[in-house]
Amino acid sequence: LKVFDLDVCRILPKGANHFQDLFQFTKHVGSPRYMAPEVARGEKYHVKADIYAFGLLAYELLSLQKAYHDIPSDKMDARVFYQGSRPCCPSQWPRPVTSLITKCWDEAIDQRPTISQVLEELRETLDQMCPAAAVRKLRREQNRNQQQQLSSDKGLAREESGRTQRSDTTLEGRASQ
């Protein structure tokens, strides 16, 4: 499953650092429930505004609850965009998961991780939580490496066989002369 375009796409300038340079786009664009505070307030923002939305989606997937379901819609803007309200992660969730999600929806855009950092933390967390998954991953990588080696060996064998056949044909040709 890939989630993209959480309502409105923007084309960023060429040559810009999409994780550091801030851009002035239109205010309050997108779905308010997943909108980063800086977008709602009409401030400059960049691709990490989508990391905020990712954090909320991750929360919803794990909690099976809509983010901000407990905030009346007429109070949502004030509480979320100006007072910093965020959903409450259950205490039984693993600390690394809660930490990652809360980093994603951090009020300060520069404190949010990049998507590469999110993926790395998710991989590390899954490996810690599910050692069997880490073992399966290692086995898959080993099998892939073995398949590549076999493929390479077969290619070399075919190449060698081709040389031998060409050599035999050359020798037969010379013998008949």
Disulfide bonds with the S-S distance in Angstrom:
none
